[in-house]
């Protein structure tokens, strides 16, 4: 089977600035892989992440090199597996799942032996900002059952209390994005214990989290930047109780499924996560969400314009895309 790979970058405008402890973005920078064969096309999207040394240009170059290998007749699965874990492999792996479904080799549901994901509660992110702005954002999202609160080391308790007061019915994921020290984490324990906090995600910098081993804390601690693939999970199992599984870290749906399975084998919880992205990223990630303890897949909620027929988030519930969007046989909507 002759395969042709097309690659392009897109800059998707956000409806509000997205701030975390490391910086702020106003657009989602994504790279799309289109894999074509026998008159059909499959697509996958990834989000290059500078924290992991990726740029749209570097990911584009990786994919173009993969395309050159495909042009020699090398199998698509071998090419995917030959890429390092990360955004480029994610885009190509998801494009391959989609293409194989279009070619009649089986919908994703058929190949996994699972029902297609249905609506699921997802965290809605409250971006790091002034206390007044975070209060207003939480009030607007107060009908969501779960909020992810981005924090840094500047007034974290005050910001968290303000969000909780503005959305009293919501559970909370606290996410400092590596922005705390162990002393800040310990100082926040009483606040965490008093509020409906579901988990604290990656409070310390990856590689500087040895102090989490054996730590008794009022909420589970989730690894994000500290763990990328299935091979990493055992290494951090003494420090974290939950693993954030993201396709862009693991390198696609195939690797993300393996990562979630490894977390389960070790008795750890699973958070299905994403980057700020379109529904083309979220559709495959919903397969992780369907088996996760918690879901954080609100990427398209941040976009001014999402892809036609894509997912939607209403009152903190993520709804699957329209039939034919990704991973199924038949025409696209």
Protein Blocks (a to p, Z undefined) as FASTA:
>chain_A
ZZdddddddddddfbdcddfkbccfbdcdddddddeehiacdddddddfknopafklmmm
mmmmmmmmmmnopafklmmmmpccdjklmmmmmmmmmmmmmnonopfklmnopacddddd
dddddddddfklmmmmmmmmmmpcbdcddddfeoklmmmmmmmmmmmmbccdddeehpac
fklmmmmmmmmmmpccfbdchkbcghilmmmgopacfbdcddfklpmbfmlmmmmmmmbc
bdcddfklnopjklmmmmmmmmmmnopacddddddddfklmmmmmmmmmmcfbdcdfkmm
mpmbdcehiacdeehiacdddehkgopacjdZZ
